[in-house]
């Protein structure tokens, strides 16, 4: 099991503010461990979309949602 050693047993994590510097790093790390990530953003849809595309291109699973 590589979903962060059972920390996320369902394999899903919600990251608030995931398009920012620290948030995007958290999203990328979780996705690289096999976690399905849902990331929120407030106003910068272009950065959120870019971050999600980068994660998907590296094989990760992520969805974005505006708060």
Buried (B, 14 or more C-beta within 10 A) or exposed (E): EEBBEEEBEEBBBEBEBBBBEEBBEBBBEBBEBBBBBBBBBEEEEEBBEEBBEBBEEEEBBBEBEEE
